[in-house]
């Protein structure tokens, strides 16, 4: 296939590659004669500032999964796919205020390590294996494949060569330098990513503007000419294909929250940036900064996908064979010389930064949660760093081998969301109980973990026509019920040797949560019998009802029952306090999201 790149494009891309590789290797080198410690390699020696955390979060998150996959979903489904980014922004506020302070106070390296401290080594190992399988067989493979697909379309590089090239480029500095090299190169990567993405959007809208010219005219043409692609809430009767992936109210009330809390709150390769913060306030500010960047992301990935749809539909011959070719098509066919190089540098930055973060987190989990406890409890820093590097290389090798098998996918982004979604209900229940429920027992967590995948596949094959996001919500409902029953059944293992002080305000809050849960359940039962609400996917509110009831039970039992699990965490309110700047910033995010949903409802 012939390359769409001109000499200027190659020069721009070469400058990007030189800057990132050079910077990564320079940081990786470290001080002469100083041996890397495990904390240095896996947590950047806890030195990250708020702006480095926010930038690294977004650079790790935004990858080919978004530029290729989400643009492809924008092409196929429309603006509704932006729900992942906008709900993520709201989720990050909660994670910054309530989750990250506890993790940092517990001085953990990994999410499974927290589970070992709170429950047992068995629960920790189960989730460590979950994450390793997802990282290697879903995330690493799909990101590598989609990046190579873009290189094939734009540069004419054969798919397999692109897969190997991306793996080598991201692996060189991440395997050698660890999280510090990953995080600080991410600061530069996110500049390429945001700037290049905005340039692409500008040019795409300008192309849609046609003879009128200008991005404003382009957006007006896009909004009018692809009106069916500008609905956040799809109905089952009018947009059945969109509803299957984005089930109406389900993208506000349902499983979307499980995806976001599971991904942003308990996913190692994301939250690891927060764990490496200089302090708790720095971590909170970093996550809030990341939330603002998330609001911006649909502008640079979803809008170009819709623009590609508009341009493709208004040409004599349709050039996009499948949705995931939308963004490469846009770069190859509609980007002028020079701009194409900038746009591809943004895409490359997204791919490489995500691969680097994923590689580092895979090695961190294996080393801290598998190798050290089971194979070498007395492992030195040198041994841990060596094992981390070996595992990172092995994971990358496996991903390179499997990636070409994804070539038959239509929307890789939805593939990633659905199959990572199999574990998120269990992840959210287990971690939430561990963080906030004093009575939650090891056996409750273990059975929740064991049942998560069988229930997910059971709902998938038992209800094949049900949107996967709703299936995820029903799995959550079942797991909440199971975890609650087992926890109270296990009360014989609780201990009264606690220092807990009863807080009446929490009891009142618990009763309010239970009332909201009952009201939500009633709305759901009534709504499924009303055609309009049923077409909106009102049944997704059952997950919200279960969440309200779960939180209510936790708040009330925490205060009314002095006895608790012997591994329980006693949390005060000091850790959750935030300053005026944080609170104003959080309110700003909520206001922006309300306006966006109001405009694109």
Secondary structure as GFF3:
##gff-version 3
##sequence-region A 1 601
A	DSSP	alpha_helix	7	29	.	.	.	ID=ss1
A	DSSP	alpha_helix	38	43	.	.	.	ID=ss2
A	DSSP	three_ten_helix	44	46	.	.	.	ID=ss3
A	DSSP	alpha_helix	50	61	.	.	.	ID=ss4
A	DSSP	alpha_helix	64	64	.	.	.	ID=ss5
A	DSSP	pi_helix	65	70	.	.	.	ID=ss6
A	DSSP	alpha_helix	71	76	.	.	.	ID=ss7
A	DSSP	three_ten_helix	79	82	.	.	.	ID=ss8
A	DSSP	alpha_helix	83	94	.	.	.	ID=ss9
A	DSSP	pi_helix	95	99	.	.	.	ID=ss10
A	DSSP	alpha_helix	100	105	.	.	.	ID=ss11
A	DSSP	alpha_helix	111	118	.	.	.	ID=ss12
A	DSSP	alpha_helix	121	134	.	.	.	ID=ss13
A	DSSP	pi_helix	135	140	.	.	.	ID=ss14
A	DSSP	alpha_helix	141	155	.	.	.	ID=ss15
A	DSSP	alpha_helix	159	209	.	.	.	ID=ss16
A	DSSP	alpha_helix	215	225	.	.	.	ID=ss17
A	DSSP	three_ten_helix	227	229	.	.	.	ID=ss18
A	DSSP	alpha_helix	240	245	.	.	.	ID=ss19
A	DSSP	alpha_helix	250	253	.	.	.	ID=ss20
A	DSSP	alpha_helix	256	260	.	.	.	ID=ss21
A	DSSP	pi_helix	261	265	.	.	.	ID=ss22
A	DSSP	alpha_helix	266	266	.	.	.	ID=ss23
A	DSSP	alpha_helix	268	275	.	.	.	ID=ss24
A	DSSP	alpha_helix	280	313	.	.	.	ID=ss25
A	DSSP	three_ten_helix	323	325	.	.	.	ID=ss26
A	DSSP	alpha_helix	326	334	.	.	.	ID=ss27
A	DSSP	alpha_helix	339	365	.	.	.	ID=ss28
A	DSSP	pi_helix	366	375	.	.	.	ID=ss29
A	DSSP	alpha_helix	381	403	.	.	.	ID=ss30
A	DSSP	three_ten_helix	404	408	.	.	.	ID=ss31
A	DSSP	alpha_helix	412	436	.	.	.	ID=ss32
A	DSSP	alpha_helix	442	462	.	.	.	ID=ss33
A	DSSP	alpha_helix	468	489	.	.	.	ID=ss34
A	DSSP	three_ten_helix	491	493	.	.	.	ID=ss35
A	DSSP	alpha_helix	504	527	.	.	.	ID=ss36
A	DSSP	alpha_helix	531	535	.	.	.	ID=ss37
A	DSSP	three_ten_helix	538	540	.	.	.	ID=ss38
A	DSSP	alpha_helix	541	560	.	.	.	ID=ss39
A	DSSP	three_ten_helix	574	576	.	.	.	ID=ss40
A	DSSP	alpha_helix	580	600	.	.	.	ID=ss41
###
